């Protein structure tokens, strides 16, 4: 085979891999935990947990939040939440945002030390 054809085949094989690697850039810290949208996401996660478990937790605050762009249509958010309950505690939750649907889905919700 000609070297040019081999180089072209190699380029065509690597191009899709670079597109896949560009997805999911890694978790990035969001500084503004007081953003109303972030607060609403935390309230949504607590309400979803209460609906599923009848726990009666009360949302207090988002302590930290990071995000990771999954693809052009979805972003994952990792929120560390302070809640009132018996006893008051903290929880980590992962919320997936579907941008084209304007919809959130809670993927994970579990207690975490404060």
C-alpha positions as CSV (number, residue, x, y, z in Angstrom):
1,X,0.0,0.0,0.0
2,X,1.0,3.5,-0.6
3,X,2.2,5.5,2.5
4,X,-0.4,8.2,1.7
5,X,-3.2,5.8,1.9
6,X,-1.9,4.4,5.2
7,X,-1.7,7.9,6.7
8,X,-5.2,8.7,5.5
9,X,-6.6,5.5,7.0
10,X,-4.8,6.2,10.3
11,X,-6.2,9.8,10.3
12,X,-9.7,8.5,9.7
13,X,-9.4,6.0,12.5
14,X,-8.1,8.6,15.0
15,X,-10.6,11.3,14.2
16,X,-13.6,9.6,15.9
17,X,-11.5,8.8,19.0
18,X,-10.6,12.5,19.4
19,X,-14.3,13.4,19.2
20,X,-15.1,10.8,21.9
21,X,-12.3,12.1,24.1
22,X,-13.6,15.6,23.9
23,X,-16.8,14.5,25.7
24,X,-16.9,14.5,29.4
25,X,-14.2,17.1,30.1
26,X,-14.1,16.2,33.8
27,X,-15.8,17.7,36.8
28,X,-15.3,21.5,37.1
29,X,-16.0,23.6,40.2
30,X,-18.9,26.1,39.9
31,X,-18.1,29.1,42.2
32,X,-21.6,30.6,42.4
33,X,-23.4,28.2,44.7
34,X,-26.0,30.9,45.3
35,X,-27.1,30.9,41.7
36,X,-30.9,30.5,41.7
37,X,-30.8,27.7,39.2
38,X,-28.2,25.7,41.3
39,X,-30.4,26.3,44.4
40,X,-33.5,25.0,42.5
41,X,-31.5,21.9,41.5
42,X,-30.7,21.2,45.1
43,X,-34.3,21.8,46.2
44,X,-35.4,19.4,43.4
45,X,-33.0,16.7,44.5
46,X,-34.2,16.9,48.1
47,X,-37.8,16.9,47.0
48,X,-37.2,13.9,44.8
49,X,-35.5,12.0,47.6
50,X,-38.4,12.8,50.0
51,X,-40.9,11.7,47.4
52,X,-39.1,8.3,47.0
53,X,-38.3,7.7,50.7
54,X,-40.8,9.8,52.8
55,X,-37.7,11.1,54.7
56,X,-39.0,14.6,55.3
57,X,-35.6,16.3,54.7
58,X,-35.6,20.1,54.4
59,X,-33.2,21.8,52.0
60,X,-30.9,24.4,53.6
61,X,-28.1,25.2,51.1
62,X,-25.8,24.1,48.3
63,X,-22.4,23.9,49.9
64,X,-20.4,23.1,46.7
65,X,-21.2,22.2,43.1
66,X,-19.3,20.8,40.2
67,X,-20.4,20.0,36.7
68,X,-19.4,17.8,33.8
69,X,-20.6,18.2,30.3
70,X,-21.7,14.7,29.2
71,X,-22.4,15.7,25.6
72,X,-24.1,18.6,23.8
73,X,-27.5,17.7,25.3
74,X,-26.7,16.6,28.8
75,X,-24.7,18.0,31.8
76,X,-24.1,16.3,35.1
77,X,-24.0,18.2,38.4
78,X,-22.5,17.0,41.7
79,X,-24.0,18.9,44.5
80,X,-23.0,18.8,48.2
81,X,-26.1,19.8,50.2
82,X,-26.8,20.8,53.7
83,X,-30.3,19.6,54.9
84,X,-32.4,19.8,58.0
85,X,-33.5,16.4,59.3
86,X,-33.2,14.2,62.3
87,X,-30.2,14.8,62.8
88,X,-29.2,17.6,60.4
89,X,-26.7,16.4,57.9
90,X,-25.2,16.7,54.4
91,X,-25.9,14.8,51.3
92,X,-24.2,14.4,47.9
93,X,-26.4,14.2,44.9
94,X,-25.8,13.8,41.2
95,X,-28.4,15.5,39.0
96,X,-28.4,15.0,35.2
97,X,-29.8,18.0,33.2
98,X,-31.3,17.2,29.8
99,X,-31.1,20.7,28.1
100,X,-33.4,20.0,25.2
101,X,-36.2,18.8,27.5
102,X,-35.6,21.4,30.3
103,X,-35.7,18.4,32.6
104,X,-33.6,17.2,35.6
105,X,-33.1,13.6,36.8
106,X,-31.6,12.6,40.1
107,X,-29.1,9.8,39.6
108,X,-27.6,9.5,43.1
109,X,-28.5,10.8,46.5
110,X,-26.7,9.7,49.6
111,X,-25.5,11.0,53.0
112,X,-22.1,12.5,53.3
113,X,-20.1,14.0,56.2
114,X,-20.3,17.8,56.4
